[in-house]
Amino acid sequence: MTTRLANDSEDDMRVTTVLCAMGLIGCASLGGGTGRETISRTVDVPVDTAVRIARTQLQLHNYKVGATSGSTLITEPRAVPGEVRDAATRQEAEYWVVRVDVGRKTLGGTEVKVRGFRLPEGRPKTPGSQPTMVPVTDADQRLFNELEAIIGWIGDAARRKADGS
């Protein structure tokens, strides 16, 4: 019984963390910043297929999709990979989340947008807390390169799907 309660509490915290992240990411998306924050690519598959491809590619590369809302995917907080962290400010517990938005383009095609947000204070320690989230920009080239890799995985898989491979 204790194990079940511990698992339920952990699940509740995970859901709360992801919901807080979704709210903060939505707010952070509205604010201005310096540098480019979004990477986008047009793919030739329907929106629902692009969302499935994005989810699959994130999971194949060890990202856990924590929240979805229509055609938006947000990963659970994940440690920034060691090789990607800035060597000068290498922190043991620097976390980030990735947001993927998929939508129909006006003149045809499907647009996939990828953004990242650092959580410099680490993972939230209490349910319902709202961590500070900093948008990843091209000024942070190492982490921005990871976003470019993610859009590349999604774009390549969508191309293979469109080609029937």
Secondary structure, 3 states (H helix, E strand, C coil): CHHHHHHHHHHHHHHHHHHHHHHHHHHHHHCCCCCCCCEEEEECCCHHHHHHHHHHHHHHCCCCEEEEECCEEEECCEECCCCCCCHHHCCCCCEEEEEEEEEECCCCCEEEEEEEEEECCCCCCCCCCCCCCEECCCCCHHHHHHHHHHHHHHHHHHHHHHHCC
